[in-house]
Amino acid sequence: MGYLQRVTKNYSKLCSSAEGTSWDYVILTACDEHQKSFYQMQINLRLRGNFLPPSSSYHVVADPPSSPNCKAGRRVGSGGATVHALEDLMNVHGPKNCSYEDKLSWLGEQTILLIHSGGYASRNPNLTCKGKTFAPFVMSVDDSPSDFVELMEVPTVFDVKMSLLAPISNNIKEMMSEFRPHNKLNGGVFVAAGDVVDIFNTFECFHLQNNSNNNNNNKKYGYKGGVAALGHLSPFDYAELHGTFIIESSETHKQFGMMDCASFCHKYKKTELLELEATGDKAARAKGASCIVDSDFFLPTDSVILPLLRLLHLNSALPSPGKTVRQLLLNENGVAEFDVWGDVLSVCGKKSAALKKEKNVIKFFLTNPDQGPFATPPALQVYLPPDSSSQFFHIGTMIEYQRYVSTGFSFSNTTNTQQTQTLIRGSDVIGATLPNKCGGAILGSFIRGAVNISGGSIVEFSNILTPTSAQSSIGANSIVSQVYYTSETMPLLVPPNTLLVSIMLWDWDRLVKGGAPVTTSCFVGLNDDLKSLTTLCGEEWRNVKQFFNGWWWGGKGEGEGDDSLFNKELWGVFNSPKASVAFALSQLWQVKGDAKTSRQYFAMSGPPLRYTSIQQALLAKSASRIGARHSPLRGSSLIKWTLKRVRAPRPFPNGGSLSPPKEFSVELPARLILSGGWTDCMPMAVVKSGGVLNLAVLVEKEKPCQATAGPATDVGCLTFVSWDLEVTRMYRNWDELYEDVLKQDNSGLIKLVNHDSPVCIMASVVMLLFDNNYKARLGIASTTANDEQSPFPSFTLTQKSLLPKGSGLGGSSILALANLRAVCGYVAAFSNSDTMELNFDQEMDLILGVEQILGTGGGWQDQVGGGCSGIKHTTRDDKTGNFLIRKINLCNFKLEFFNSRLICINTSRKRLAKHVLENIVDSFCYSGVAVGIINELMENAERMYAAFVQLEEAKNDQEGNGAEIALRKIGDELNFYKKCCVRLQGKGFLPDDIAWVVEMMERDCYGVNLMGAGNGGFLVGIMKPQASREAILKNIEGAGSKTSELKFTLTEIEAFD
C-alpha cells in the first residue's frame, strides 16, 4: 500500500502550488441548482484551503431541469448530462462569438475530468442533499488511518477520486501526445462516477507496456485510440446492474493491465454474460465466477466526443426511420435518456454489432452505423489493476454506507467490525463512551455529555449536547446525520439499525422575505426500501401507519398507491432544529411501541408548522445551511484548516544568530469596522467569501500598534518585551518557549498558546515564522516536519499597544501584524536574505493562523483594516482565497468632513470576543439562523461601500448637500449593521446599560454601533450636522444610575489614507 503515500504526497504538492500539471478542467455535475450551489461552495472551500490543485479550472453544472409535462421528469441520463456539461463548459470557458466548430476545436485541446454526482441518492437520505460525491471516505489500511486524512479532516469520495486520478491526467496527456503527435485535438474526457472509488496504483494506469498487439504508434502505452476504461473484478450479481467488458479472445491470458475488448454489455443478465464468456477466462477469474465490470473511462476527443456532440447538436432527422436522434432517445414514458455507459460504450469494440440487447437509439446505430456518430466502431480497451493491490467501493444502499464508513473503508478483506477501532475525524468529543474494537465513526461532529455510541454506528456532522443526569444512547449499526440536539433533561435515544437525519430548508412561504430557516428530521430503518411503503424501521407499514394520524399530530398517513417512504409527507417542519429532532424521535418511539418515551419527546417539540416528504425537502433544501453544517468545526479542525494556508516556516538566517547594530520598527493604525463584521471569521469565511468595510484610524493622533525588532541582548537568546505591560521574557531554546506559553485546550486534544500570557502574540508570530515543527508541538500533526530541529532565533522583539485591552478596535491582530512586519523587515534588512519576504495575502493568512493558535478564533478583517491604510471594502476571491480590496479615495476636504462627524466613546468595559464568537459559530453551523444574517451583513458592506462612493463623488462645496446625504446613508448602514449584530447575539452584544447609551447617542447621530464583538469596548457614531462630541458625552454622563458601572471618555480618532 506504499503507493497511497506516493499518491497523496503527489497530490498535496499539486494543491499547495500553482506549479505542476493536472486536468485542464474538472467538471462536476449536480442534480439541481441547489446541489450545484452546495458543490460550488465545497470546491471554493477546498481551493481557499489549498486542498485542490490551483492549476486546474473547476466548473459545476446542474443537470437540465425536470419537464413539467412528464410525470417521471426529464431523465437525461449520464450521456445527456455529459453532453450538457461539455456544452455548458464551452459556453462559459470556451471562445466567444465564434462558430460551434470553433468551440469544438477548443474543447478538443482540453484534458477534462468529468465527475457525475450520482443524483439525489434517494436510497440514502443522509446523502440526498449533498449527493454521494461528497459522502465521507475515511479509509483505513491494515487498521491504520491512510494518508487520505491529510486531504481534508473528513475526506470525501470527491477528495479521494481527485487525488487518485491526478496521476492519470498526466499519463493521458503523455499517451495522447505520443499517439497523435501532430494533432492539436489530442485531448479527451475522463468520465468518472461519483459514487464509486477504485483504489489502486494510478501511477501505472494507462502507462504499462502491452505485451501483445502493440500499436506501432504507441508501443509504450498499448493504446488503440478509442475508449480506454478502468475495470474491476466483481461477481455476476453486481455485474447484472452495471456494465461488463467482453475481453478479446487473444487477451484472455492476461491477469491484469491493458486489455482489448470485443464489446461492452450494459446491464445484461448473468445467463447472457455467461454465453458471451464474460469471465474473460484466466483461471482466477473463472474460478471466482467474476467478470470485469466498469467504473470510470476515458473518451478521446477527436474520435468519440466531437462526433457525438456534432450528432446531438445538429439534431437532424435521420433518413430512416425519419426521426431525430432526440426522438429516438425517448422511452415509453416520453422521457429522453441518453446513457454514456449504455449508448456510447455499447457501440464500441469489434463485435458490438453482434449484440442484440439494445434500446432504441443503440439498436439503430448498430444496424445503421453509417448514420451514427462513428463511421467505424471505436476501439475499446479496459485497464484492470493487479488484484492484490486494488480495492473497489460502491456507495449504494444505506447498509453498504454504514458498513464501509464504520469500518473506515477497510482495505483488508479480512477486516470486519469486530476488529476495527472507532474512527474520529474532524470532531470534538468529550464524555462519550465509544465501542472498543467494534467499529464506528464520528465525523465532523461536536459531542458533549454521557453518550453511549454502540458498535458499527456513525455520527456525522452533528452537534449533540446531552444531560449529565441521563445517558444518551445510539444503538448498534445506526447513523445519526446532521442532527442538532441539546437538552438538559431528556437524553438522545436512537434504537439500533436506524438512520436519523435532519435536512436544512428554507421556508418557501417566506422565501420572498428572505427565507426563514426551517428544518425537518426523519428516520428510517437501514433495511427499509425507500422506494416503497412496506416497512418502516423493520415494522410493517400497515401496522404503524395509524401512528402517523395520531391524536397529537396530523401527518398524512393514509393512502397507498404510488406512495413511498421517499415521497410521503410524514415528517414535521420546525423553526428549531432541536424541535424537529425531538418530533422525529417521538414518532420513532411510537413506531417502536414505547408511548411514554414518545410523549416525552413530543413535550419538547410540540406540533410542527407543517409536514413534508424527503422528496419535497430536497426541492427546498438550503445549500448554504448544509454547507455551513459541513464546514470545519471550531477547535482543532478549524485550526488545521487555517494553518494549511500559512506559509511554511523558514529557518532563521545564520543558524539562528543575527546581531546587526540597528533596529527595525513598525507602527500601524487601529481600525474601525462600519459594516460586514463576523463575515470574516472562521468558519463563516470558509464557506463564504466574506465582505467587510472598515477604515484605518489614528487614535489620539498616533498609530497605536507598534513593534520593534533588534539585536539580541544576549548571544543565542530570544527576548520578548511588552512595553505597555512592563514584562520581559528571555528564552534560549524552543522547549523553554513552548513550556512557558502553551496550555491545554478545553477538549484535551491539542495545545494552544495561552492568550493570558503577556508575550502570547510575539511568541505566536515567531513560532509560525521560524519553527517547522510547531504543528507537532501543538498536537495538530502526528509527526515533526523533519528530523532536524529548526534553528532557534536570536533577537529582541518589543511590542507596544496604546489601545486598552478589549477595545474592539482590532488591537491584538494588528499588533501581531506589527510584530510580523518588524521581524521580517529586520531579518530582510540585515541578513541579505529574501526568505522572509511575505506578500500581503501571506501576511494576512499568517495573522489569521496566529488568531487560531491563540484560541481567539478571530477573522481577517482586523489585520486588513490596520495593514492597509484608508477606507476600503474587502472580500476574498472565491477560488484563490486572495484578498480583493476596493479603496475609497476621499480628497483631503472630504476626509476632514468625514472625520469631523466621527465620534468615539470608550465605555471602559472589556468586550468578550471569544465566547461571543463561539456562540455565533455554533449558530452558523447548527441552528441556521446566522447563515441568513451573514448573507445580509455581506450585502450591508456592499451598500456601505456604495454610500462612501457617493461621498467620494459628491461636490466639494459647503452649499451642496450631496455629502450630507451620503453621510446619512453611511449612518443608516451603520444602524443596519448594529441590528444584525443584535439579531446574532441579543443582549450579549448590547447589554441594557450600553443599549440605553446607544439610544441616547442616536438622538444626535445618523448611526451608532459598538465596535468589536460587543458587550463593551468603544462606541462609534456618525454625528448629525449640529451635534458636538462634548454635548453628547455630557448627555450620557447625566444618565446617572442607569450607567453607574460604566465610565465614559471621548477618544479622538480620525481616518487617514
Helices and strands as residue ranges (DSSP letters): H 2-16, E 25-30, H 33-48, E 57-62, H 77-93, H 100-108, E 111-116, G 125-127, G 132-134, E 140-141, E 144-145, G 147-150, H 157-179, E 188-193, E 196-199, G 202-204, E 227-235, H 236-239, E 243-247, G 249-251, E 257-266, H 270-275, H 283-287, E 290-300, I 301-305, H 306-314, H 325-329, I 340-344, G 345-347, G 352-354, H 360-367, G 369-371, E 380-384, G 387-389, E 391-394, H 398-406, G 417-419, E 423-425, E 428-430, E 441-443, E 446-448, E 451-453, E 458-460, E 463-465, E 472-474, E 479-481, E 484-486, E 493-494, E 498-506, G 508-513, E 517-525, E 535-536, E 539-540, H 541-544, G 545-549, E 571-574, H 577-591, H 595-605, E 610-612, H 614-619, H 623-629, H 636-643, G 653-656, E 664-668, E 670-675, H 684-687, E 692-699, E 705-710, E 718-722, E 727-731, H 734-741, E 742-744, E 751-753, H 760-770, H 774-778, E 796-801, H 811-831, H 840-853, H 861-867, E 871-876, E 883-888, H 892-900, E 902-906, H 913-922, I 923-927, H 929-953, H 962-985, G 986-988, H 992-1002, E 1005-1010, E 1018-1023, H 1029-1037, G 1040-1043, E 1049-1050, E 1053-1055
